[in-house]
């Protein structure tokens, strides 16, 4: 069953066509990495998938349903089924950590305060933070902690689909590794489908089960890492076979397969 | 109404169910089935919680979770709370479910309560408030001191006067403020003149309209009006600008390049307002007098030429100097208060909005206070009689 289906999507920002006839499917249980150069419209595509930006042409279905139409209640219910981790965390700076994670739960307006407290504490433990961190304000957190709190907030409503925008951008390699480990553990534990937008080949190699390459306004290739690396295209060569990429891939069995 | 918030999942998947099977020995077995996920639970939360509460003593109840299709941490937490935060002795559950419960147990162990609230919390609030005011005063004095140092430094090295910043601020807070101050001044002039004319006509003292308008607007109303407008317009902008620069670490970046923030950011604003405020006062006063003149002409039939001739005779020129001096001082006050609050912004949105509000409120209050001091100090100057 596909969780996200993008069909013949075209996007125009101003006078420029960012995408033309993009087709992409995310299946249940996938960890799909969307890679592409700067300005290739990765973020625009992500924003369209979460309903922040309406597509100009074509259609996006999430969980088999269109994102728009059918009344406010339906749109809200659909949006509650996926969680988004924004690049800079997007924590509400006026709330402390506890209230940030509790916010989506409180918005349901059904749960009582005791249950919300317990659920927030559980989410904090899931992202490996301590209960005393709950009282901190976002301004007092380190970059790695901001990402963890944002992840806990994205997971608050028990989503089936998790969308990660540059999850490891701005983290040092150590924290980046441990954050990737955390996402991987949570994905297995919670049976999540994940879409990952990233520049970082390390992160992509460590997490993704499938890779989609976005360039020249369309999806160049979709498939496993090895399959995508066999496609001969300047962007793919540059992304997967540069000196930096070779170092990143050294520890996987993908290192150095000659492009076909 | 919880039913309206029904998740779509609940529509096509088995809803969470709780079946109670009573046993001979007075105990019972609770059989759970269906989807115990947050989305499916929401519409039935109250019913299920009540059903789980109405049961015999815990020792006689056995729980059967094997028929649960899916359970997420919200569903598990609901059960955990119903169990009184410990696994029941009689429980049949799959290994995955036990895994979820053990994670909850781990999280529970870590959860500590904060220190209890003291009875004397209010006393602490009062103390905090006093300390806050003291800190504000200290910071303000420090800012003043640093500006004086900067001024002394610039006198020795005039080449480093931040001219571009000063004139940019003059343009933004002076030239661009001219339309709005003119409009407000003109309307106030008309209103003041109209209301005074109604009273003066009763006494046949029509001519005194010139005295009232001249003295009131030039000495008092013009400077205060401009100060209030500039505090709302430029003061808030200055606070917000400095605040955002703090949020985005631009101020820290300046400091590491060896650029003094007081010299490059605060001083230009203070000098610019000290320069433009008297000019704005002059401009607004003139427009307000024109408004008054128009209204006096229409209401009392006082000619423009007569008004012009009479004005310098009944209003000593000292009043104009007092008005301009007030403008100068008010400008410095508004800019200093705005910069003081701008530099106190902490990197979050709440702090930014709170400090911008304080900046405008304190600036206007300070202007009124300073105006009162002016009134007392200059009570023997510029009075016609």
Contacts between the chains, C-beta under 8 A, distances in Angstrom:
chain1	res1	chain2	res2	distance
A	63	B	8	7.5
A	65	B	8	7.4
A	73	B	4	6.3
A	73	B	5	7.4
A	74	B	8	7.6
A	77	B	5	7.3
A	77	B	6	7.3
A	77	B	7	5.6
A	77	B	8	5.5
A	78	B	8	6.9
A	80	B	7	7.0
A	80	B	39	7.3
A	81	B	7	7.4
A	81	B	8	7.4
A	81	B	9	7.4
A	81	B	39	7.2
A	93	B	347	7.6
A	93	B	348	3.5
A	93	B	349	4.9
A	93	B	350	6.6
A	94	B	348	6.3
A	94	B	349	5.8
A	94	B	350	3.8
A	108	B	5	6.7
A	108	B	42	6.4
A	109	B	5	7.7
A	110	B	2	5.1
A	110	B	5	6.9
A	110	B	42	5.4
A	110	B	45	5.8
A	111	B	45	7.3
A	114	B	81	7.1
A	115	B	77	6.6
A	115	B	78	6.9
A	115	B	81	6.6
A	118	B	77	5.3
A	118	B	80	7.5
A	118	B	81	6.6
A	119	B	73	7.0
A	119	B	74	6.0
A	119	B	77	5.5
A	121	B	107	5.5
A	121	B	108	7.7
A	121	B	110	7.7
A	121	B	111	4.9
A	122	B	73	5.5
A	122	B	77	6.2
A	122	B	103	7.3
A	122	B	104	5.9
A	122	B	107	4.7
A	123	B	73	7.7
A	124	B	107	7.4
A	125	B	103	7.1
A	125	B	106	6.3
A	125	B	107	3.6
A	125	B	110	6.1
A	126	B	73	7.5
A	126	B	103	7.3
A	126	B	107	7.8
A	130	B	110	6.3
A	131	B	110	5.3
A	131	B	111	4.8
A	131	B	112	5.8
A	132	B	112	7.3
A	135	B	114	7.1
A	137	B	348	6.7
A	138	B	348	6.8
A	139	B	346	6.3
A	139	B	347	4.9
A	139	B	348	5.0
A	157	B	38	6.2
A	157	B	39	7.9
A	158	B	37	6.0
A	158	B	38	4.4
A	158	B	39	7.2
A	158	B	72	4.3
A	158	B	73	6.7
A	158	B	74	5.6
A	190	B	72	7.3
